[in-house]
Amino acid sequence: MTSPPGGNDDDRSAAKSGRLVCARCGTSAEAPQLTWASSVEHGARRDFCETCSRKNLRSIEGRLDSDWW
C-alpha cells in the first residue's frame, strides 16, 4: 500500500494514538493543543506546532500549502 501525498504511515499511527506531530519540524505533543494549527493539503491533515505556525502565519493566512513556506 502506498501513502497518500503529504502523509505517511507514521502520520496515521500518530493520529490514531491521539499524539500530534508537527509536519514541519517533528515536534510532538500528547494531546490537541490550542496554539497549534492544522490544515488539509492534498487530502491529508497536517498539524503544525506553535513555533512553526507563528513563523509562517502570513503563508497560513494566505492559504499557501506548506510546501511554499
FENVENBEL-V772571 format. One line per field, one symbol per residue. ss: DSSP state (2 for helix, 1 for strand, 0 for the rest). A space follows every 10 residues. Layout:
# FENVENBEL-V772571
ss->???
This chain:
# FENVENBEL-V772571
ss->0000000022 2222222001 1100000110 0000001111 1001111102 2222202222 200002220
